[in-house]
Amino acid sequence: MELGCIPWNDPREPGESILRARLEDEGFEVHVWRDPADRIYSEHSHDCDKSLWVVRGQIVFQVSGREFPLGPGDRLLLPAGVTHRARAGPDGARYLIGQRR
């Protein structure tokens, strides 16, 4: 998996069930996650590949000086071991986290 941000380009609204089904079809174990407004995550990494897909709100990920702003339907591919930080938007964020070892 390579680091990447995939914007939503489907004419349908990015409903949670559609996003979950897509992640599961790709072999991810899926969890729902919610962040309150302006939640900040300090620098960290994970030992597995992750795919985060925003259902509501906004969140910005920072990786190696690059920012990846995500809104509803936008997706971040985050390979295992990539150091990153994040902050939720002013209305918080609800997203699906897919993880795959």
Order of alpha helices (4+ residues) and beta strands (2+ residues): beta-alpha-beta-beta-beta-beta-beta-beta
